[in-house]
Amino acid sequence: KKAYKVAYYIAPQVWAWKTNRVQKLKLYVDRLLCILPFEVDFFARHGLSVDYVGHPLLDAVKKLEKESAARDDESPIALIPGSRKQEIKKMLPTMLKTAKKFKYEKFVVTAAPAIEAAFYQSFDLPKNVALEVGKTHKIMRKAKAALVTSGTATLETALFNTPEVVCYKANALSVAIARRLIKVKYISLVNLIMDKPVVTELIQQDFNADKCADELNLILKQGPRQLQMLSEYRQLKEKLGNAGASNRAASLIFELAQL
């Protein structure tokens, strides 16, 4: 209303659902700054002035790459059940059942800092499963494989070159509604960015301990599946570009302010 220029940094995911919201963006936003490469074509087709600035996660990865995190046979398998209690209640029990199938492997549950440790311990962690609070990135980097709840963590795990299986489970009604509304082929950011199934997605009834164990066995070994995944991770990084997303966003916002 005051005729200020508007830059929107980190575009809303209207390409996934409620695409009609793009008209509001077109009405009010002078410059849209995206962090996912495929968003540029989508928003440009709708007539927005759009720039791809890179993904901020690349900065976090670059910072941690300086730290030593050599993987070996003793490295753990990460269990990343999400960051909300309802989500964790759906995801963690099946992840723990999977861990019980690997008696000679060590597992680590990445605990969200905002959730008390007692909540995780109420799930009766098996002997080969440890709990770590507030160390998600370090565990992702050290782990030799991971079971990851769908979300930003799937991309983080890939950027740390950790082979992963993407998991998701919700109540049946929510999933039925989502399948009617959501307009994308994949649920993980890795597959969405690459537009192909780089990582396996186990959703709803497919998310069970037997299938998780089967997929983990495929990516734990230095065989074709693991090598293919790591090769496609390199392509993913090339698509995302270099670190410095927020600096590039700041420059573009400053440029807009001068117009």
BELKAFEN-V550682 format. One record per pair of residues at least 12 apart in sequence whose C-alpha atoms are under 7 Angstrom apart, sorted by the first residue. I is the first residue (numbers start at 1). GAP is how many residues later the second one is. Records with the same first field share a line. If there is no record, write none. Layout:
I: GAP + GAP
This chain:
5: 25
6: 23 + 24 + 25
7: 22 + 23 + 24 + 25 + 246
8: 21 + 23 + 24 + 25
9: 23 + 24 + 25
10: 23 + 24 + 25
11: 21 + 22 + 23
16: 166 + 167 + 168
17: 164 + 165 + 166
26: 22
30: 19
31: 18 + 19
32: 17 + 18 + 19
33: 17 + 18 + 19 + 20 + 216
34: 17 + 18 + 19
35: 17 + 18 + 19 + 20
36: 18 + 19
37: 15 + 203
38: 155
40: 12
53: 192 + 195 + 196
54: 186 + 187 + 188 + 189 + 191
55: 185 + 190
56: 187 + 189 + 190
57: 99
58: 184 + 185
59: 184 + 185
61: 98 + 99
69: 72 + 73
70: 72
71: 71 + 72 + 73
75: 67 + 68 + 69
76: 29 + 30 + 31 + 32 + 67 + 68
77: 29 + 30 + 31 + 66 + 67 + 68 + 69
78: 29 + 30 + 31 + 61 + 62 + 65 + 67 + 68 + 69
79: 16 + 28 + 29 + 30 + 31 + 67 + 68 + 69
80: 29 + 30 + 67 + 68 + 69
81: 67 + 68
82: 67
83: 29
90: 79 + 80
91: 78
94: 114 + 115
95: 114
96: 29
97: 112
98: 111 + 114 + 115
100: 26
103: 25
105: 23
106: 22 + 23
107: 21 + 22 + 23
108: 21 + 22 + 23 + 24
109: 21 + 22 + 23
110: 21 + 22 + 23 + 25 + 26
111: 20 + 21 + 22 + 23
112: 21 + 22
113: 20 + 21
140: 17 + 20 + 22
141: 19 + 21
143: 19
144: 18 + 19 + 76
145: 17 + 18 + 19 + 75
146: 16 + 17 + 18 + 19
147: 17 + 18 + 19 + 20
148: 16 + 17 + 18 + 19
149: 17 + 18 + 19
150: 16 + 17 + 18 + 37 + 38
151: 37
152: 37
154: 12 + 34 + 35 + 36
155: 34 + 35
158: 75
161: 69 + 72
163: 56 + 63 + 66
164: 35
165: 34 + 35 + 36 + 50
166: 22 + 33 + 34 + 35 + 36
167: 34 + 35 + 36 + 40
168: 34 + 35 + 36 + 39
169: 34 + 35
170: 34
194: 42
198: 31 + 34
199: 30
